[in-house]
């Protein structure tokens, strides 16, 4: 067996290499998801009397064995396979014989790909949520340790009003909790079962029951009509990328704060040597490179969103091979986000504020003085504002 669509006709190797792209490399993270979906599909075929019970048991046993063999590095995905889906079916037939070819009844590679991806998205979102919750815990711990330390609040990069470490922490906790809510919302578009929609027009004359695989795979709903899954491709991905972009934007702003606070001019915080790097020429330097790279990653993730949206732009209905190009930026964005959030959690757990270096000048209390005048003299805030402003004219 070669490719799922192979009809014995010649194919230029340059075309194979170009059309397969990176899938044989990227798809390693999808092995367990494709096998899980294939097992559910076989169980459905057996329930619908489209597959003999003995055959279904043999195929399922073979699929379970394939997953173990993969973890034991007994097989891999190669360029000649194109992707994980062909590799699994090929290895299944080699393992259990021709009966393994029955696994593809009632599905196309189109819905097979989409099912494995959506199962992966749901787990990836849960991982991102868990990492972000851990970051919130570390910020709360910082608040518990040093929340009472006073900070100058700024507007326009100028000292403005009194703040505190607690208020600063609270703002980021709320921001990241909001990002978690966004991630939960992103799950909605991935939580629909496309399996059995085949190439976008169902399986005419084949009485499959798509609701069975929906239940077995834990999807919330069966995506109907059968033409909907292919038209929906890219939406779940772009929604997830949008939420990742917002999360990374908040992470970038947190990085910017810490980079500013770490400068010699501020020295509001101390970072241990474990999270800073040195200079190749200046012996005295310790550099917060990790924060700069986290900040830069927000641009990477945003570019992945733009790439996804532009691939989808103006595509007609039905499956288009263009959609294959969404996989790489999405995987890159997921990996960058998880790694960046986890690294930021570690940095937060190691840092400390230096209150001896933090000065709150008298001018920070100008608004408070104005409020006191309003309360004590019963004048309007605008009049109190004018009176207090005279003290600070330069």
N, C-alpha and C positions, 0 to 999 in steps of 0.2 A: 504494500500500500504506500502511496505517496501522499499527495494532497487530497483534501476532501472533495475537491471539484475535478480531480484529475480524470480525463477521459482517454488517456493514452496518447494524446497529441503532444508534439514537441513544444517546449517553452524555452525561450532564450534565458540563460542564467542571469543576464543583466536585468531582465524584466522581473524575474523572481526576486532578486536582491532588492530592487527598487520598491516593488509592491509590498514585500514582506516588511520592509523598513526595520524598525527596532523591535517589532513585536516579539521575536524569539528571545530577546533580552529582557524586555519589559514584563513579559507574561509570567515570569517565575512567581511573582506574588499572587497570581491567579490560579495556581494549580489546585489548591485545596477547594477553592470556590467552584471551579468547573467540575471537579469530581463530586462535590456535594450536590450541585445542580443536576449532574448526570444521574446520580443515584435516585434523586427524587423523580426525575423524568422516567427512569426505568420502572420504578414502583408504580407510577401513574399508568404506564403502558400495560403493566400486568393487571392492574385494577380494572382497566378497560377491556381486558381480554384481547389485547393486541400483541401480547408477548406471553409465551408459555411460562408458567411459574418456575419451572426448573431453569429455563434460560435466564429469567430475570435474577434468580438467586446466583447463578454462575457469573453473570455480568457484574452484579453488585459486589460479590466477593472479589472479582478481578479488579474492580475500581478501588476498593479498600486496599487491596494488596499493592496497587499501583502507587497510591499515596505513600504507603510505607516505603516502597522501593525508591520513590523520589527522595524522601527524607534520608534514605540510606545511600543516596547518590548513585543509584543503579541505572538511572536514565535521566536525560535532560532534554531541553528544547533546543533544536538546531535550526539553522536558517532553512534547511530543506523542508522542515515541518511547517514553516511560515509562522505558526503560533502555537499556543498551549493546547488548543482544541484539537488540532490535527495530531499533535504529539501524543495526547492521551488516547485518542481513538486508535492510532497506529500501534502504540504499545499495548493497549488492551487486546487487540486482535492477536498480536504476537504472544501474549500471555495466555489467553484462553481459547484461541482459535477463531474461526469465522463467525461464530455466534456473537463475538464482540461487535461486529458491524451492525447488529440490530439496535445498538444504542442510539443511532441517529434517526430512527423512525419518528416522524411527527415533529421534527424540529429542523431548523436551518442553522447554519453557522451564525447568521445574523442575530437571531434571538438567543442563541447559545452564548455568544460574546456578551450581549447586553445583560443577560442574567448573571453571569460571573462577575461582570463589572459592578452591577448594582449591589450584589452581596458584599463585594469588597468595599464599596463606598460606605455601606452601612457600618461595617466594622471600623473603617478608617475614621469616620465621623465620631464614633464612640471613643476611639483612641485619642483624637484631638480634644474631645470634651474632657476626658480624664486628665490629660496633660494640662489643660487650662484650669481645671479645678485644683490641681496640685499647685499651679502658679498662684492662684488666689489664696490657697492655704499658706504659702510662703510669705505673701504680702501681709496677710493677717498676722503671722508670727512676727514679722518685722514691726508691725503696728504695736503688737503686745510688748515688744522689747523696747521700742524707742518712740512710740506714738506721741508722747508728751513733749518731745523736743519741738521748739518753735521754729518756724521757717518763714521767710519773707515770701508772700504770695506775689506773683508777677503778672502784669499785663504789658503787652508790647515789649517784652524782655526787660521791663523796668520794674523796680520794686514798687508794689502797689498797696497791699493790705496784709495784715498779719495772717499767717496760716500755721500749719503744723505738719509734722510727719504723719500724724493720724489722718488729717484731711487729705494729704497727698496720697496716702495709701488707699483711703476710701474711694477716691475718684477712680483709681485704676482697678480696684476690686469691682466696682460697679460696671466699669467699661468691659472688663473681661467676662463678668457674669452676663452682660448683654450679648457678648460674642457667643457665649455658650447657648443662649436662647436662639441666636441666629443659626447655629449649627443644628440645633434640634429642628428648626423649621426646614433646613436644607434636606433633612432625612425624608421629608414628605415626597419629594419628587423621585427619590431612589427606592421608595418602599412600595413599588408597584411591580407585579410579576409580568414580564414580557414573554416568558417561556411558552411555547406553543403557538405564538403568533407567526413563527417561521420567518419567511423572508418579507413578511408584512401583509400577507394575504391569507394567513391561516393554513389549515391542512384539509382542503376540500376532499370529502369522501372518507376521511379518517376520523372516527368518532372518539377523539381524545377528550379528556376532562381537565381543563387548565386550572380549575379551582383546587384540584388535588395537589398540584405542585405549589400553588400559592400557600396552602396550609402547611405542607411539608417543609417549605423553605422559609416560612415565617414572614412572608410579605403581608402587608396590610390588605392589599386589594389585587385583583386580577386586572391587568390593564386591557381595557376594551375601548373601542373595537380593535380587531387585530391589526388594523392599519395605524393605530395610535402609537405603538412603541417606536417605530422607525421615525415618525415625525417628532417624537419627544426626545430623541437622542440629542445630546448636547445641552439640553435645558437643565437636567439634574447636575451635569458637570459644571456648567456656568454658574448655577446657583451656589454650588459648593465653593467654587473658586471665588465668587463674590464675597461669601462669608469668610473665607480664608484671608482675602485681601483686607477686610475690615479688622479681623483679628491681628494680622501682621501690621496694619497701620497703627493700632494701639500699642503693639509691641515696639514698633519703631519710635513712637513718641516717648515711651518709657525709656528706651535706650538713649534717646536724645537728652532727656532729663538727667540721666545718670552720667552721661558723658560730660555734660555741662558741670554737674556737681563734683566731678572728679578732677576738673582742671585745677591748676595751681592757683588761679585767680579766685576760685570758689573754695575748694577743699572742704566741701560739705560732707563728703563721704570718703570712706577708706575701702579699697578693694584689696583683698589679700593677694599675695604673689601667685597663688594657685590659679587665679582667673585672669591674670595679666601676663603680657609677654614682654620681651626685652628688645632693645635696639641692637642692630648689628654694628653700629658705629659709636653710639653714645652710651657709655657704661652706666650712667645714672638713670636711664629711662626705664619706666614701666608703662606699658601701653594697654589701654582697654580695647584691644582689637576685637574681642568677642562681641562687644556692644556695637561696634561699627558694622560688623558683619551681620548681626541681627537686624540692624536698621536697614542695611542694603538689601536684605532678603525680602523686605516688604515690597521693594521695587520688582524683584524677581517674581513674586507671587502675583502682583498686579499685572505684569506682562503676560503671565500665563492665562489670566482671565481675558485679556485683550486678544490673545492668540485664539483661545477657544471661541470667543464671540465672532471673530473675523472668519474662522473656518466655517461657521454655521451660516454666515450672512448670505442671504439670497439663494440658499439651496432649495431645489424643488422638493415635493413630498416623496416619500419612499426612501429606501436606503441609498446612500451615496458613499463611495469609498473615502471621500474627503474626511468623513467623521473619524477614521482611523487616526488622524493627526491630532485629535484631542487628547488621546491617551497619554502621550509623553509629557505635555505641560501639566496635566492634572496630577500625574504621579509625582512630578518634580515639585509641584506646589505643596502637595500633601507632605512629602518628605521634608521639605524646607521648613514647613510650619511646625511639624511635630518636633523636629530637632531644635528649632529656635525657641519654642516655648519651653522645652525641657532644659535647655541651656540657661535661659533667663531665670527659671526656677532655682537653678543651682547658684547663679550669681546673686540673686536676692537673698538666698539663705546664708551667704558668706559675707555680705557687705554690712557696714555699719555707718550711721551718721556721726559726725564729729561736732557736737554742740558748741565746743569752744571756738570753732571757726565761723559760727553763724551769728551774724549781727542783725538785729532788728532796729533800724533807725527810728527816730521820733516821728518822721514824716509818714511812716506806715500807719500811724494811728489817727491821721487827719480826718478820715471819714467818721471814725468813732467819736472824735471831738465834735464834729458837726451834729451827729445824732444826739449827743449829750445836750448841746445847745437847744435843739428842737424840744427835747423832753423837759429841760429845766426852765426855759424862757418862753416856751409856747410859740416860737416863731416858725416860719416855713423852712423847709429844708433848703430851698434855694437861697434864702437870706443867710442861713447858718453857713452854707457852702461859701458864700461870698466873704463872710467874716473870717472864716478859718483860712481861706485861700490867701489872705493878706499876709499870714505868718510865713508862707512858703514861697513868696515871690522872689525870684532870683534876678 
